[in-house]
């Protein structure tokens, strides 16, 4: 027996309306076409689906079983159609984010909170891209956006600039280097450098300053949290390099100083890497706009 969705809708309509005429009107077909459809379905089933001598028209025992199937399946089909419609118009979807910037968690959380309120039907998840290869995961559609400061030329991937930032030197106010107007690579040779626990190639102080200058600090100490790094720096246990927006509160503290790296200073950009086909989705555009707005707030402090 070959049952189609239209057969289930027919059974449901006739049961609800109590007759062929009103059911045909509800289904937007002629009464003769509906009657022909019912006869064809009964021929497939080999049994009558309606008690025809009853008024209003009633389902037979076999028809009632088919009705139960319709009542179970049709709502699921309609829900699926609604979901597909929402996907097409961009009101729902998935936003799984990987972050290659360790310090970015503190910046991104307010962004995601605002995004959640604006787009409650989008499934949001966040995971540290430092624990896996984030860009290959983006290509495989395992994640939908990667926050990165290292754009690459990848087919089908767009890097959308979010904002610029400056990596800055942070030290205790009593540290000897606090007296310098700017910090150079050589200044790190006899210092304990406190960093996030990530690969050196993903730390601005190494990739942009120390590795090109072939300078190795006296020691490297790692800490997971920005607050812990600042605590260690304030205790004069070492120095650090952090994005300027991360240490915005340090500007107003007597415990620390911030200094530019090199006389001209260093500038870096943060990007959102997305698949090209997802670039114009409404919720993707909204997240990127919120990310830029939050960055402007941080930099204005």
C-alpha positions as CSV (number, residue, x, y, z in Angstrom):
1,X,0.0,0.0,0.0
2,X,1.4,3.3,-1.1
3,X,0.3,6.1,1.3
4,X,1.1,9.7,0.5
5,X,0.9,12.8,2.6
6,X,-2.1,14.0,0.6
7,X,-3.9,10.7,1.5
8,X,-3.4,11.5,5.2
9,X,-4.6,15.1,4.7
10,X,-7.7,13.8,2.9
11,X,-8.6,11.4,5.7
12,X,-8.1,14.1,8.3
13,X,-10.2,16.7,6.3
14,X,-13.1,14.3,5.7
15,X,-13.2,13.3,9.4
16,X,-13.0,16.9,10.6
17,X,-15.6,18.3,8.1
18,X,-18.0,15.3,8.2
19,X,-18.5,15.1,4.4
20,X,-16.8,15.2,1.0
21,X,-18.1,18.6,-0.1
22,X,-16.7,20.6,2.8
23,X,-13.5,18.5,2.9
24,X,-12.9,19.2,-0.8
25,X,-13.4,22.9,-0.2
26,X,-10.9,22.8,2.6
27,X,-8.4,20.9,0.4
28,X,-9.0,23.2,-2.6
29,X,-9.9,20.4,-4.9
30,X,-13.2,19.3,-6.6
31,X,-15.5,16.9,-4.8
32,X,-15.2,14.4,-7.7
33,X,-11.4,14.5,-7.5
34,X,-11.6,13.9,-3.7
35,X,-14.0,11.0,-4.2
36,X,-11.7,9.5,-6.8
37,X,-8.8,9.8,-4.5
38,X,-10.7,8.0,-1.7
39,X,-11.7,5.2,-4.0
40,X,-8.1,4.8,-5.1
41,X,-6.9,4.6,-1.6
42,X,-9.6,2.1,-0.6
43,X,-8.6,0.0,-3.6
44,X,-5.0,0.0,-2.4
45,X,-6.0,-0.9,1.1
46,X,-8.5,-3.5,0.1
47,X,-11.0,-2.3,2.7
48,X,-13.5,0.5,3.0
49,X,-12.3,3.5,4.9
50,X,-15.7,5.1,5.5
51,X,-19.2,4.1,6.5
52,X,-21.0,5.7,3.6
53,X,-24.5,5.3,4.8
54,X,-23.8,7.5,7.9
55,X,-24.4,11.2,8.1
56,X,-22.1,12.9,8.8
57,X,-19.7,10.6,7.0
58,X,-17.8,8.5,9.5
59,X,-14.6,6.5,9.3
60,X,-14.6,2.8,9.4
61,X,-12.3,0.9,11.8
62,X,-9.6,0.8,9.1
63,X,-10.2,4.5,8.4
64,X,-9.8,5.3,12.1
65,X,-6.4,3.6,12.1
66,X,-5.4,5.7,9.1
67,X,-6.7,8.8,10.9
68,X,-4.5,8.0,13.9
69,X,-1.5,7.8,11.6
70,X,-2.4,11.1,10.0
71,X,-2.7,12.8,13.4
72,X,0.7,11.5,14.4
73,X,2.6,12.3,11.1
74,X,1.0,15.5,9.8
75,X,2.0,17.7,12.8
76,X,5.6,16.5,12.4
77,X,5.5,17.3,8.7
78,X,4.1,20.8,9.3
79,X,6.7,21.5,12.0
80,X,9.4,20.4,9.6
81,X,8.0,22.7,6.9
82,X,7.9,25.6,9.4
83,X,11.6,24.9,10.3
84,X,12.6,24.9,6.7
85,X,10.8,28.1,6.2
86,X,12.6,29.7,9.1
87,X,15.9,28.5,7.7
88,X,15.1,30.0,4.4
89,X,14.2,33.4,5.8
90,X,17.1,33.4,8.2
91,X,15.2,33.5,11.5
92,X,16.6,30.2,12.7
93,X,19.8,28.2,12.2
94,X,23.1,27.2,13.9
95,X,25.9,29.4,15.1
96,X,28.7,27.3,16.4
97,X,31.8,29.4,17.1
98,X,35.4,28.5,17.5
99,X,37.9,31.0,19.0
100,X,41.6,31.1,18.1
101,X,42.1,34.1,20.3
102,X,42.3,33.1,24.0
103,X,41.6,36.6,25.4
104,X,38.5,36.9,23.2
105,X,36.3,35.0,25.6
106,X,35.9,38.1,27.7
107,X,34.9,40.2,24.7
108,X,32.7,37.6,23.1
109,X,30.4,36.7,26.0
110,X,28.5,40.1,26.1
111,X,28.2,39.7,22.3
112,X,26.6,36.3,22.6
113,X,24.3,37.4,25.3
114,X,22.9,40.2,23.1
115,X,22.7,37.8,20.2
116,X,20.8,35.2,22.2
117,X,18.1,37.8,23.1
118,X,17.8,39.0,19.5
119,X,17.9,35.5,17.8
120,X,16.4,33.0,20.4
121,X,15.8,30.3,17.7
122,X,19.5,30.1,16.6
123,X,21.4,27.3,18.2
124,X,24.6,28.9,19.7
125,X,27.6,27.1,20.9
126,X,31.2,28.2,21.6
127,X,34.3,26.2,21.9
128,X,38.0,27.1,22.1
129,X,39.5,26.8,18.6
130,X,42.9,26.4,20.3
131,X,42.1,22.8,21.1
132,X,41.6,21.8,17.5
133,X,42.1,23.0,13.9
134,X,39.4,25.6,13.7
135,X,39.6,26.6,10.0
136,X,39.5,23.0,8.7
137,X,36.5,22.5,11.0
138,X,34.9,25.5,9.4
139,X,35.4,24.0,5.9
140,X,33.9,20.7,7.1
141,X,30.8,22.6,8.5
142,X,31.6,21.4,12.0
143,X,31.6,25.1,13.2
144,X,30.1,28.1,11.5
145,X,32.4,31.0,12.5
146,X,36.0,31.2,13.6
147,X,37.4,34.2,15.5
148,X,41.0,34.6,14.4
149,X,43.8,37.2,14.0
150,X,45.5,35.2,11.2
151,X,43.6,35.3,7.9
152,X,44.4,32.7,5.3
153,X,43.6,32.4,1.6
154,X,41.1,29.5,1.7
155,X,38.5,28.8,-1.1
156,X,35.0,29.3,0.1
157,X,36.0,31.1,3.3
158,X,35.7,34.8,3.9
159,X,37.6,36.7,6.6
160,X,35.6,39.7,7.8
161,X,37.5,42.3,9.7
162,X,35.9,43.0,13.1
163,X,38.3,45.5,14.7
164,X,41.9,46.5,15.2
165,X,43.7,46.3,18.5
166,X,47.2,46.9,19.9
167,X,49.1,44.3,21.8
168,X,50.6,46.2,24.8
169,X,53.2,45.5,27.4
170,X,51.9,45.2,30.9
171,X,54.1,45.4,34.0
172,X,53.9,46.3,37.7
173,X,54.3,50.0,38.2
174,X,57.4,49.4,40.3
175,X,59.0,47.3,37.5
176,X,62.2,48.8,36.0
177,X,60.8,48.7,32.5
178,X,57.8,50.8,33.6
179,X,60.1,53.8,33.2
180,X,60.5,53.3,29.5
181,X,58.3,55.0,27.0
182,X,58.0,51.9,24.8
183,X,59.3,48.3,25.0
184,X,61.5,46.5,22.5
185,X,62.2,42.8,21.9
186,X,65.6,43.0,23.6
187,X,63.9,44.1,26.8
188,X,62.4,40.6,27.2
189,X,65.7,38.7,27.4
190,X,66.0,38.9,31.2
191,X,62.2,38.8,31.9
192,X,59.7,36.2,33.0
193,X,57.0,36.4,30.4
194,X,53.5,35.4,31.5
195,X,51.2,34.2,28.7
196,X,48.1,32.2,28.0
197,X,48.7,28.5,27.6
198,X,48.7,28.4,23.8
199,X,51.2,27.8,21.0
200,X,53.7,30.6,20.6
201,X,52.7,31.1,17.0
202,X,49.3,32.2,18.3
203,X,50.7,34.8,20.8
204,X,51.2,38.3,19.4
205,X,54.3,38.9,21.5
206,X,56.1,36.0,19.9
207,X,54.7,36.1,16.4
208,X,55.0,39.9,15.9
209,X,58.0,40.7,18.1
210,X,60.2,38.1,19.7
211,X,60.4,35.4,17.0
212,X,61.3,37.9,14.2
213,X,63.9,39.5,16.5
214,X,65.2,36.0,17.6
215,X,64.8,36.9,21.2
216,X,64.0,34.4,23.9
217,X,62.7,35.6,27.3
218,X,64.5,34.3,30.5
219,X,61.4,32.3,31.4
220,X,57.8,31.7,30.2
221,X,55.0,31.2,32.8
222,X,51.5,30.3,31.7
223,X,48.1,31.2,33.2
224,X,44.7,30.3,31.9
225,X,42.8,33.4,33.1
226,X,43.5,37.1,32.3
227,X,42.7,37.9,36.0
228,X,45.5,35.6,37.1
229,X,47.9,37.0,34.6
230,X,47.2,40.5,36.0
231,X,47.5,39.3,39.5
232,X,51.0,37.9,38.8
233,X,52.0,41.0,37.0
234,X,50.8,43.2,39.9
235,X,52.9,41.0,42.3
236,X,55.9,41.7,40.1
237,X,56.3,38.0,39.2
238,X,56.7,38.8,35.6
239,X,55.5,40.9,32.6
240,X,52.9,40.2,30.0
241,X,51.6,41.3,26.6
242,X,47.9,41.6,26.2
243,X,45.4,43.2,23.8
244,X,44.8,46.8,24.7
245,X,41.0,46.2,25.1
246,X,41.7,43.4,27.6
247,X,43.7,45.7,29.9
248,X,41.3,48.7,29.6
249,X,40.9,48.8,33.4
250,X,44.6,48.7,34.0
251,X,44.8,52.2,32.6
252,X,43.2,53.5,35.8
253,X,45.1,51.3,38.3
254,X,48.2,52.4,40.2
255,X,49.4,48.8,40.3
256,X,50.2,48.5,36.6
257,X,51.6,50.3,33.6
258,X,51.0,49.7,30.0
259,X,53.5,50.6,27.3
260,X,53.4,50.2,23.5
261,X,55.5,47.5,21.8
262,X,58.2,49.2,19.7
263,X,58.4,53.0,19.1
264,X,55.7,52.9,16.5
265,X,53.5,50.4,18.4
266,X,52.0,47.2,16.9
267,X,48.5,46.9,15.4
268,X,46.7,43.7,14.8
269,X,43.2,42.9,13.4
270,X,40.7,40.4,14.6
271,X,38.5,38.6,12.0
272,X,35.4,36.5,11.7
273,X,36.0,33.7,9.3
274,X,32.8,32.3,7.8
275,X,31.8,30.2,4.8
276,X,30.9,32.3,1.8
277,X,27.4,30.9,1.5
278,X,26.7,31.9,5.1
279,X,28.0,35.5,4.9
280,X,24.6,37.1,4.1
281,X,22.5,35.2,6.5
282,X,20.6,37.7,8.6
283,X,21.7,36.2,12.0
284,X,25.3,36.0,10.8
285,X,25.2,39.7,9.8
286,X,23.7,40.5,13.2
287,X,26.4,38.7,15.2
288,X,29.1,40.5,13.2
289,X,27.4,43.8,13.9
290,X,27.1,43.1,17.6
291,X,30.8,42.0,17.7
292,X,31.9,45.3,16.2
293,X,29.7,47.3,18.5
294,X,31.0,45.6,21.6
295,X,34.6,46.2,20.4
296,X,33.9,49.9,20.0
297,X,32.6,50.0,23.6
298,X,35.7,48.3,24.9
299,X,38.0,50.6,23.0
300,X,36.1,53.7,24.1
301,X,36.7,52.9,27.8
